[in-house]
Amino acid sequence: MSQCAGIAFYDLDGTLVSSNVVTRYAFFARNLPSRARAALKYSKLVASVPFLIGLDFYSRRLFNEVFYREYRGMSQEWLLGLAEGLFTKVVRPSIHPRAQDLIETDRAAGYRLVLVTGELDFALGPVVRHFGFDEVVSNQLHYERGIATGEVVAPLLAEHEKVAAISRLLQASQTDRARAKAYSDSFSDVPMLEAVGIPAAVNPDRRLKRVAVERGWPILELRNGKG
């Protein structure tokens, strides 16, 4: 990597956009070629929302492991083919008003921009192009003969695995931790924020806001015009 001011690591869901892995999966479920299967998948998703909320509160890693099994049987080619439609109909309308401004400020300051997200890779191409990220670190489904098995390629990116990914990128670019930024909205990403010299809580949930206040981290609001 070329010399830069530092590296800025961005979470996606809740941080830059209000959509999340569940709302994006719902798009795929509703658009399955079989209308009967689509109705079944979507109904199952709606019924499981309370369970998923509780699971995510308990462990983001476990949530991902369980939730991504819903992709079992879907074609990799089909998933990639719907990526643009997903961005147009679900992701772009959910981008927080001040998200692009934050990214452009870091870009202008010379930071390398890296998206670090637990989302699956096939959903991220248009997102990366829209924001102009230099690199993306994400989860990947395992496929057999082009069909998703429902398993995630190890290591599953969540919590401390985000820290490991950040550490690898910092080491590879010979960037000191003090010159690294990180942005997230979620308490589950406290390890990610602790891994850099310049952390910021963005649209923070209640638990992350409490941590940010205790540690003196900046709190940013991208959902409206407030700083």
N, C-alpha and C positions, 0 to 999 in steps of 0.2 A: 504494500500500500504506500502511496505517496505521503509526504509529510503534510500534516493538517493541524488545525488548532486543537483538535481532540476528537472524540467520538461521542455522539449523542444517541442514546438507546431509547427507543420509544415502544411502549406497550401499545396495543391497538384498541381492544374492546373497552369502552368506557373512557378511555384516555383521548383518543382522536375521533372515535365514532360512538354513537349510542347503540348501534346494532351489536350483536354478539354471536357466538358460535351457535346458539340455539335458534335465533331468528334466521341466521343464514342456512342452517340445516333445514329449517321449515321451508325455505324457498326450494331446495332440492326435493324435499318430500312432496311438495305440492305439484312439482313438475315431472314426477316419474311418468314414464311412458304408459304404464298401466294405471288407468283411473281408479280401479279397485284397490291396487296396492298403494297408490298415492293417498287415497282416503283413509286406508288402514294406518299407514305410517303417520299421517298428520294427526289422526285421532289419538294414536298412542302417545305422540309427543305432547299434545295438549293435556292428556290425563297424567302425564309424568312430571309436569312442571313443578308442583310442590316438592316432590321427591328430589328433583334436580337442584332446586334452590337450596334445600337442606344439605345435599351432598357437596355442593360448591362451597357452602359456608364452612363445612367440616374440612374439606381438602380439595384444592383445585386439581391436584394430580389425580386423585381417585375419580373426580368428576370427569376429567378428560378420558380416562381409561374406560369408564362405563359408557359415557355418552357417545364416543366415537364408534362404538360397536354398532350403532344405528346405521352406519354407512355400509355395513356388510351386504355384499351382493351387488353393489352399484359399480358400474363400469368407469374406469379411470378416464377413458376417452369422453364418455358422456358428462362426467363431472367437469372436466376441463372445458368442454363445449358450452357449458352453462355459466362459465365464470364471468363473461361480459354482461350477460343478463342479470346475474346476481349483483354485480357492481351497480348497474344502472338502476335497478328497481329497489334494492335493499340498502346497499352500502352508501352510495353517493348521497341519497337524501338524509342519511343519518350522520354525516360528517359534522362535527361541532363547528360553529361559526368561526372560532378563532384558531382552529387546529392548523390550518395552512400558514397563518401568520407566525405561529410558534416555530414551525419547521423552517420557514423562509428566514427567520431571524438567525437560527443556528447555521443554516447554509451560508448566509451572508458573512457570518463570523468565521467561516472556514471549517466548521465541524463536518465530519463524515457522518452521514445519517443512516442508522441501522434500525430496522423494524425487528423487534424481538417479541414474538407472539405465539401463544399456544394454538392458534388457528391452524388449519390444515393448508398445505402449500397450494393446492389447486384453486383455492378461493382468493389468492393474494396477488396474482399477476396484475390485474387492473389497479389494485390498491397501490402497489409499489410504483407503477407508472404514474398514477395520479399525483401522488405526493413527491415523487422523485427520490425515493430512497436509494442509497448506494448499495445496500445489502439487506438481505432478509434472512432471519433465522426463525424457523417455524417447525411445526410437526408435519409428519408425512404418514399417510396410510400405507399399510403393507398390502400388496396386490399379488394374486396368483393368476397368471394368464390374463392380466388386465382387469381382474375383478377384485374389489376390496374384500379383505378377509374380516375387517372390523378391528384388526389390531393396528397399533401404531408402531412405526419403526423406532427402535431404541436409539438414543435415550428419549423418553417422552419429555417434552419441554414444558416444565412448570416449576414454580418455586425455585429450589436450589439448582435445578438444571439450567435455569436462565442465568444464574450466577456463573456457572461453569462455562456457558457459551460466551458470556461477556468477558470472562477472564481469558479465554482462548483468543478472542479477537483483539483484546488489549495487548496480549503478549505477542501475537503475530505482527501487529502494527507497531510494536515497541512504543505504545502509548501509555504514559503513566496514569494510574488510577485517578490522580488529582485532576487530570484534564478530561475526564469522562463525565458525561451527564447521563441521567436516566429519568424517565417520566413514566408514572403509572397512577392509576386511580384506585388500585385494589390493595387491601391489606395483605393479600396473598403474595404481593410483589415487594414486600418490605425487604427480603433478602436481596432482590435486584437493586433496590434503591440504596441499600447499605454497601453494595459492591462498588460504588462510584464515589468520586469526590464531590460531585455536584448533583445531588438528588432533588427531585421536585415532586410533590403530590399534586396530581392533576384531577380536578373534579372528584376529590377523594371520597371514598365511602367512610362511614362513621368511624370505624376502627383505624383506618389509615390517617384520617384527619387528626385523631387523638395522638397518634405516634408523631405525626409531622409537627404538631404544636409542641409536644414534649421535647423534640430534638431540634427545633428551630429550622425545619426545612421549609422552603417556599411552598406556598399553596396557590396553585393556578386554577383559574376558572375559564374553560374554553367553551362552555355551553352558551355563554352570552357575552356581553360587552365588558364584563368586569375583569380586572387584572388579577 
